Amino acid sequence: NIEAGVFVDATGDADIAALAGVPCEKGRAEDGAMQPVSLIFRMANVDLAQVEAYMGSHPEEFHHRTHFDQLGRIPLVSVSGFFSIWRGAVGRGEIDIPRERILFFRGARLDVVTVNTTRILGIDGTSTSDLTRAEIEGRRQAWTVSRFLQKNIPGFEKAFLMDTGVQIGVRETRRIMGEYILTQEDILEGRTFPDDVARGAYSIDIHDVKSSSFVQLEAPEYGIPYRCLVPKKVENLLVAGRSISTTREAQASIRVTPTCMATGQAAGTAAAVSAMEGIKPREVSGERLHEMLQNQGVHF
């Protein structure tokens, strides 16, 4: 047994919370199915000038929100598209990955990009056997996509697979039931709360469990109240990251790294207050915590 005055569950899967008896939900309501998982990888020796030139001459091939007017003036940050080239490879049987486009992001080095194009369906991120299968399939897909890029995408002719993520990326598993459940409406309406301990601004981004499609709803900046970090039934526990108390739709926005980091800072600060003052985490004032985080430089 492990004993402590206060625990912070930052597992991403609410493992500690579930073991402690906190009520949780997992996946979508009708069948528990979860969003697909992905393995991020990096390509090096990429000629981004060629990529930009192609984007400028083929705007129909890219996401409608691409800032074509900034090409050549502001460093390229992200690329989403190459639609017809990707579809052609799918049609020829060269690609068997349920995605609709290539998506990559420029790294700190001007010749390195991070690619987010793999997708593995039917994975339960709380199952070790499923995760093992996902790791194997993710690396197969990374090789497939890297070869596709080298063969088909301008600027990638001399590029090479630099590395892969240290483990598969899981979008959703468990969500705790907490003192407040953040909803899609809260996010789309940009609601804030007196006990806000973090802010989010990422879109609601839900990848279909059975296909290459996804739903993306743009979101304004919104607040995440402390109550979402405080689980029901268990007294000496706080939860941070993508498994805080939300609906499935809201989880599809709060699951990204910056927001998870923000809830982690909030949970750590609240746990420290709880331990030092000998009070339960749910007795920590959310309004006071808001002020403490603001003094730490947190944006509200």
Residue pairs with C-beta under 8 A, 6 or more apart in sequence:
4 236
5 236
5 274
5 275
6 236
6 237
6 238
6 271
6 274
6 275
6 281
7 16
7 236
7 237
7 238
7 271
8 237
8 238
8 239
8 240
8 264
8 267
8 268
8 271
9 15
9 16
9 17
9 237
9 238
9 239
9 240
9 243
10 239
10 240
10 241
10 264
10 267
11 241
11 243
12 170
12 173
12 241
12 242
12 243
12 260
13 125
13 126
13 170
13 173
13 174
13 243
14 22
14 24
14 173
14 174
14 175
14 176
14 239
14 243
15 126
16 237
17 24
17 174
17 176
17 231
17 234
17 237
17 239
17 243
18 24
18 174
20 234
20 237
21 233
21 234
22 176
22 177
22 231
22 232
22 233
22 234
22 237
22 239
23 176
23 177
23 232
23 233
24 174
24 175
24 176
24 177
24 243
25 174
25 175
25 177
25 248
26 32
26 34
26 126
26 173
26 174
26 175
27 33
27 34
27 172
27 173
27 209
27 248
28 34
28 209
28 248
29 248
33 122
33 209
33 210
34 123
34 124
34 125
34 171
34 172
34 173
34 209
35 171
35 172
35 206
35 207
35 209
35 252
36 98
36 119
36 120
36 121
36 122
36 123
36 171
36 207
36 208
36 209
37 119
37 120
37 123
37 125
37 134
37 138
37 168
37 169
37 170
37 171
38 116
38 117
38 118
38 119
38 120
38 138
38 168
38 169
38 171
39 118
39 120
39 134
39 135
39 138
39 139
39 141
39 142
39 164
39 165
39 168
39 169
40 114
40 115
40 116
40 118
40 164
40 165
40 169
41 114
41 115
41 118
41 142
41 145
41 146
41 161
41 162
41 163
41 164
41 165
42 107
42 112
42 113
42 114
42 115
42 161
42 162
42 163
42 164
43 104
43 112
43 113
43 115
43 146
43 149
43 156
43 159
43 160
43 161
43 162
44 109
44 111
44 112
44 159
44 160
44 162
45 111
45 158
45 159
45 160
46 111
46 112
46 113
46 155
46 156
46 159
47 111
47 154
47 155
47 156
47 157
47 158
47 159
48 76
48 106
48 110
48 111
48 113
48 155
49 155
50 154
50 155
51 76
51 79
51 153
51 154
51 155
52 71
52 72
52 76
53 154
54 61
54 154
54 155
55 61
55 62
55 66
55 68
55 71
55 79
55 81
56 68
56 71
56 72
59 66
59 68
61 81
61 82
61 83
61 84
61 85
62 68
62 79
62 80
62 81
62 82
62 83
63 80
63 81
63 101
66 79
66 80
66 81
67 74
75 106
75 110
76 106
77 105
77 106
78 103
78 104
78 105
78 106
79 102
79 103
79 104
79 105
79 113
80 101
80 102
80 103
81 101
81 102
82 101
82 102
82 152
82 153
83 100
83 101
85 102
85 152
85 153
86 95
86 99
86 100
86 101
86 102
86 148
89 95
89 148
89 152
90 96
94 148
95 144
95 145
95 148
96 144
97 117
97 118
97 119
97 141
97 144
97 145
98 119
98 121
98 211
98 212
99 117
99 118
99 119
99 212
100 212
100 213
101 117
102 115
102 117
102 145
102 149
102 153
103 115
103 116
103 117
104 113
104 114
104 115
104 116
104 117
105 113
105 114
105 116
106 112
106 113
106 114
107 113
107 114
112 162
115 142
115 145
115 146
115 149
117 141
117 145
118 138
118 141
118 142
118 145
119 141
119 207
119 212
120 133
120 134
120 137
120 138
120 141
120 168
121 209
121 210
122 130
122 209
123 130
123 131
123 133
123 134
123 168
123 170
124 130
124 173
125 131
125 170
125 172
125 173
126 173
126 174
131 168
134 168
135 167
135 168
138 164
138 168
139 164
142 161
142 164
143 161
146 159
146 160
146 161
149 156
149 159
150 156
150 157
150 159
150 160
171 207
171 242
171 252
171 255
172 242
172 248
172 251
172 252
172 255
173 243
174 243
175 243
175 244
175 245
175 246
175 247
175 248
175 251
176 231
176 232
176 239
176 243
176 244
176 245
177 231
177 232
177 245
178 227
178 228
178 229
178 230
178 231
178 232
178 239
178 244
178 245
179 227
179 228
179 230
179 231
179 232
179 245
179 282
180 193
180 225
180 227
180 228
180 245
181 228
181 245
181 246
181 247
181 250
182 224
182 225
182 228
182 244
182 245
182 246
182 247
182 250
182 254
183 246
183 247
183 249
183 250
184 204
184 217
184 247
184 249
184 250
185 191
186 222
186 250
187 200
187 204
187 219
187 222
187 249
187 250
187 253
188 204
188 217
188 219
188 220
189 220
189 222
190 219
190 220
190 221
190 222
191 222
191 223
192 222
192 223
192 300
193 223
193 224
193 225
193 286
194 225
194 286
194 287
194 290
195 225
195 226
195 227
195 285
195 286
195 287
195 289
195 290
196 223
196 224
196 225
196 226
196 286
196 290
196 300
197 224
197 225
197 226
197 229
197 262
197 263
197 266
197 270
197 286
197 289
197 290
197 293
197 298
198 223
198 224
198 259
198 262
198 263
198 265
198 266
198 298
199 221
199 222
199 223
199 224
199 259
199 262
199 299
199 300
200 219
200 221
200 222
200 224
200 253
200 254
200 259
200 262
201 219
201 220
201 221
201 222
202 219
202 253
202 254
202 256
202 258
202 259
203 216
203 217
203 218
203 219
203 253
204 215
204 216
204 217
204 219
204 249
204 250
204 252
204 253
205 214
205 215
205 216
205 252
205 253
206 214
206 215
206 216
206 248
206 249
206 252
207 214
208 214
208 215
219 253
223 300
224 244
224 254
224 259
224 262
224 263
225 286
226 266
226 270
226 284
226 286
226 289
226 290
227 245
227 286
228 244
228 245
228 246
228 263
229 238
229 239
229 240
229 244
229 245
229 263
229 266
229 267
229 270
230 238
230 239
230 245
230 281
230 282
231 237
231 238
231 239
231 245
235 280
235 281
235 282
236 274
236 280
236 281
237 281
238 267
238 270
238 271
238 274
238 281
239 245
239 267
240 260
240 263
240 264
240 266
240 267
240 268
241 260
241 263
241 264
242 251
242 254
242 255
242 260
244 254
244 263
246 254
253 259
254 260
254 263
262 298
265 293
265 296
265 298
266 289
266 293
266 298
269 289
269 292
269 293
269 296
270 281
270 284
270 289
271 281
273 279
273 284
273 288
273 289
273 292
274 280
274 281
274 283
274 284
290 300
293 300
294 300
